């Protein structure tokens, strides 16, 4: 099943993602929230640390959101959380 999701960057890029990829983005957001909370960081603190807005981070973490981040932002989040980016991309959490 293919589902359309609008990915509105400055240029207004539209992309089509398979349902499994939407779930992967949601899982990444869930893992970001998990590691952020386990490190005692608020969304505001992590966002400030990596130079993005709290509302953007909130949308990345929200399971009901279809807000995706760039790979650069994902690297920044991993650095801010002091985790290897692989931990955010894993299929399962240990």
N, C-alpha and C positions, 0 to 999 in steps of 0.2 A: 504494500500500500504506500503510495506516495502522497505526501502532504506538503502543501506550499507554506512557506514561512517567509515573511518579508524581513529582510535584514537591512535596516535603514541606516547606512553609514552616510557620510557627507555626500557621496555620489549617489546614494539611493540604490544600492545593489539589491537585487532580488535573487534568491537562490531556492532551489528545490532540494529538500532533504528527505530521505527515507525515514519512516517512522522510527526505525531502530537508532538512527543518528540523533533524532530529537531526544530519545530516551538517554542516549549517551551524554548529550549536553546537560540534561537534567541531573544525571548521576555525577558529572563533574562539579556542578553547582552544589550538590549535596555534600560531596567530599570537601569542597572549599569551606563550606559552613562547618563541617565536622572538625577540620584541622584548625580553623580560626577559633572556634569555641574551646577546643582542647588546649589552645595556647593562651586562653584568657583574653583574647582580643575582641573588641567590639567591631562592628562593621565600620564605624566611623574611624577607629584607630587604624585598622588595616587599610582602608581606603586612603587615609592621609599618608600612611607609610609608603604606599606605592603610587600615589599621585592620581587617583581617580575619585569620582564623587561617591559618597555613601549610597546614593540612590542607584547608581550604576552597579555597584557591588551587590546591593540588595536584589536587583533584577537578575544578576548572574546567578545568585544563590537560590532564588525562588523557584520551587519545583513547578509552579504553575506558569512560570514565565517562559517565553521563547526568545529571551535575550541572550545572544551569544557573544562571546568576546574573541578578540583576535589572539593569535598565538603569542604575540608580544605581551599582551595583557596577562595571558595565562602564565607566561614566564615570570612576569613581575609579581603576580599573586603567589606563585610558588616560592619565589625569593623572599617575599614579605612574610610568608608562613614558615620559612626555613625548612622546606621539604623539597625533595627531588620532584621535578615535574611529573615523573613517572607515577608517583603516588596519587596525583590528581587524575591521571588517565587510566588507572587500573580498572579492570572490570569488577573486581570485588575488593572490599576492605577487609584487612585481617583483624 
